[in-house]
């Protein structure tokens, strides 16, 4: 049981980590677009 619970929590953490990375990349793309326009 403990292994399954830790696996699930690790999976959620990795999902959160991926979301944060994705958001950061989106921000960088937006900044690049803004810089290229001005």
MMTF fields as JSON, N, C-alpha, C and O atoms, coordinates in Angstrom:
{
  "mmtfVersion": "1.0.0",
  "mmtfProducer": "UNKNOWN",
  "numBonds": 151,
  "numAtoms": 152,
  "numGroups": 38,
  "numChains": 1,
  "numModels": 1,
  "chainsPerModel": [1],
  "groupsPerChain": [38],
  "chainIdList": ["A"],
  "bondAtomList": [4, 2, 8, 6, 12, 10, 16, 14, 20, 18, 24, 22, 28, 26, 32, 30, 36, 34, 40, 38, 44, 42, 48, 46, 52, 50, 56, 54, 60, 58, 64, 62, 68, 66, 72, 70, 76, 74, 80, 78, 84, 82, 88, 86, 92, 90, 96, 94, 100, 98, 104, 102, 108, 106, 112, 110, 116, 114, 120, 118, 124, 122, 128, 126, 132, 130, 136, 134, 140, 138, 144, 142, 148, 146],
  "bondOrderList": [1, 1, 1, 1, 1, 1, 1, 1, 1, 1, 1, 1, 1, 1, 1, 1, 1, 1, 1, 1, 1, 1, 1, 1, 1, 1, 1, 1, 1, 1, 1, 1, 1, 1, 1, 1, 1],
  "groupList": [{"groupName": "UNK", "atomNameList": ["N", "CA", "C", "O"], "elementList": ["N", "C", "C", "O"], "formalChargeList": [0, 0, 0, 0], "bondAtomList": [1, 0, 2, 1, 3, 2], "bondOrderList": [1, 1, 2], "singleLetterCode": "X", "chemCompType": "L-PEPTIDE LINKING"}],
  "groupTypeList": [0, 0, 0, 0, 0, 0, 0, 0, 0, 0, 0, 0, 0, 0, 0, 0, 0, 0, 0, 0, 0, 0, 0, 0, 0, 0, 0, 0, 0, 0, 0, 0, 0, 0, 0, 0, 0, 0],
  "groupIdList": [1, 2, 3, 4, 5, 6, 7, 8, 9, 10, 11, 12, 13, 14, 15, 16, 17, 18, 19, 20, 21, 22, 23, 24, 25, 26, 27, 28, 29, 30, 31, 32, 33, 34, 35, 36, 37, 38],
  "secStructList": [7, 2, 2, 2, 2, 2, 2, 2, 2, 2, 2, 2, 2, 2, 2, 2, 2, 2, 2, 2, 2, 2, 2, 2, 2, 2, 2, 2, 2, 2, 2, 2, 2, 2, 2, 2, 2, 7],
  "xCoordList": [0.833, 0.0, 0.866, 0.623, 1.855, 2.689, 3.34, 3.438, 3.782, 4.429, 3.462, 3.825, 2.229, 1.224, 0.947, 0.833, 0.839, 0.558, 1.721, 1.506, 2.933, 4.097, 4.21, 4.613, 3.859, 3.905, 2.905, 3.213, 1.7, 0.669, 1.092, 0.936, 1.621, 2.048, 3.199, 3.259, 4.11, 5.223, 4.698, 5.212, 3.678, 3.085, 2.467, 2.628, 1.762, 1.141, 2.213, 2.061, 3.3, 4.391, 5.01, 5.312, 5.198, 5.796, 4.855, 5.307, 3.538, 2.571, 2.674, 2.683, 2.751, 2.876, 4.172, 4.19, 5.252, 6.553, 6.474, 6.979, 5.83, 5.681, 4.852, 5.16, 3.806, 2.963, 3.764, 3.627, 4.602, 5.433, 6.41, 6.591, 7.042, 7.974, 7.246, 7.757, 6.048, 5.268, 4.919, 5.04, 4.48, 4.144, 5.366, 5.263, 6.51, 7.74, 8.085, 8.487, 7.933, 8.235, 7.255, 7.634, 5.989, 4.985, 5.351, 5.243, 5.78, 6.183, 7.351, 7.367, 8.328, 9.494, 9.082, 9.596, 8.15, 7.679, 6.979, 7.176, 6.159, 5.462, 6.464, 6.319, 7.475, 8.49, 9.227, 9.514, 9.528, 10.208, 9.329, 9.816, 8.036, 7.109, 7.04, 7.082, 6.932, 6.86, 8.146, 8.099, 9.282, 10.562, 10.706, 11.244, 10.233, 10.383, 9.464, 9.758, 8.335, 7.406, 7.926, 7.691, 8.639, 9.123, 10.576, 11.126],
  "yCoordList": [-1.211, 0.0, 1.259, 2.186, 1.285, 2.494, 2.83, 3.997, 1.797, 2.036, 2.693, 3.624, 2.205, 2.749, 4.214, 5.05, 4.514, 5.897, 6.808, 7.895, 6.38, 7.2, 7.374, 8.436, 6.342, 6.42, 7.452, 8.254, 7.425, 8.377, 9.803, 10.694, 10.023, 11.376, 11.838, 13.005, 10.921, 11.263, 11.613, 12.52, 10.892, 11.163, 12.553, 13.301, 12.898, 14.223, 15.302, 16.348, 15.039, 16.011, 16.208, 17.336, 15.127, 15.245, 15.999, 16.773, 15.774, 16.522, 18.008, 18.834, 18.347, 19.739, 20.335, 21.463, 19.56, 20.0, 20.295, 21.316, 19.385, 19.585, 20.823, 21.566, 21.05, 22.233, 23.5, 24.471, 23.498, 24.667, 24.92, 26.061, 23.853, 23.992, 24.541, 25.419, 24.017, 24.464, 25.938, 26.697, 26.35, 27.757, 28.641, 29.71, 28.208, 28.984, 29.134, 30.212, 28.063, 28.138, 29.063, 29.795, 29.03, 29.924, 31.383, 32.237, 31.661, 33.02, 33.471, 34.609, 32.605, 32.954, 33.253, 34.187, 32.457, 32.69, 34.035, 34.778, 34.353, 35.637, 36.782, 37.772, 36.654, 37.695, 37.879, 39.006, 36.781, 36.858, 37.57, 38.385, 37.263, 37.914, 39.412, 40.223, 39.769, 41.188, 41.906, 43.009, 41.282, 41.906, 42.063, 43.065, 41.089, 41.162, 42.231, 42.799, 42.506, 43.515, 44.923, 45.829, 45.108, 46.444, 46.658, 47.737],
  "zCoordList": [0.0, 0.0, 0.0, -0.773, 0.851, 0.95, -0.383, -0.763, -1.086, -2.381, -3.352, -4.072, -3.367, -4.281, -3.953, -4.85, -2.662, -2.25, -2.63, -3.165, -2.363, -2.692, -4.204, -4.679, -4.957, -6.414, -6.91, -7.791, -6.335, -6.742, -6.43, -7.265, -5.243, -4.87, -5.766, -6.154, -6.092, -6.972, -8.36, -9.015, -8.801, -10.106, -10.117, -11.082, -9.048, -8.956, -8.946, -9.578, -8.221, -8.16, -9.537, -9.928, -10.265, -11.598, -12.535, -13.379, -12.389, -13.196, -12.892, -13.805, -11.617, -11.2, -11.756, -12.249, -11.668, -12.169, -13.668, -14.134, -14.421, -15.861, -16.16, -17.091, -15.381, -15.575, -15.341, -16.086, -14.311, -14.008, -15.149, -15.571, -15.65, -16.769, -17.988, -18.683, -18.243, -19.4, -19.27, -20.232, -18.069, -17.84, -18.051, -18.653, -17.563, -17.735, -19.206, -19.643, -19.972, -21.405, -22.111, -23.026, -21.685, -22.268, -21.983, -22.863, -20.763, -20.396, -21.249, -21.72, -21.456, -22.273, -23.705, -24.321, -24.237, -25.596, -25.684, -26.646, -24.68, -24.663, -24.603, -25.32, -23.757, -23.642, -24.971, -25.374, -25.641, -26.941, -27.962, -28.746, -27.952, -28.874, -28.602, -29.528, -27.336, -26.958, -27.371, -27.914, -27.114, -27.455, -28.968, -29.44, -29.718, -31.178, -31.766, -32.818, -31.072, -31.579, -31.326, -32.125, -30.204, -29.865, -30.271, -30.05]
}
